[in-house]
Amino acid sequence: MSTTISILADIPEELHDALRGYLDTHPDWDQSRVLSAALSLFLMQNGTTDRRTTRVYLDSLFRRELPTAC
């Protein structure tokens, strides 16, 4: 079973501004999609071998809908 985790995090203002600028110029992306791609890539680069993490990354990049928790 998949569990959804809501993340409330303070990020440096520079990252916030960069994310806002990116989203303003890439209307097909949203905050959730960017964060899913970034977090899954970070986990893959730091030793996660679970193929589901790779799937989330690829789905985020290629705009496939991510599975939602029931």
Secondary structure, 3 states (H helix, E strand, C coil): CCCCCCCCCCCCHHHHHHHHHHHHHCCCCCHHHHHHHHHHHHHHHCCCCCHHHHHHHHHHHCCCCCCCCC
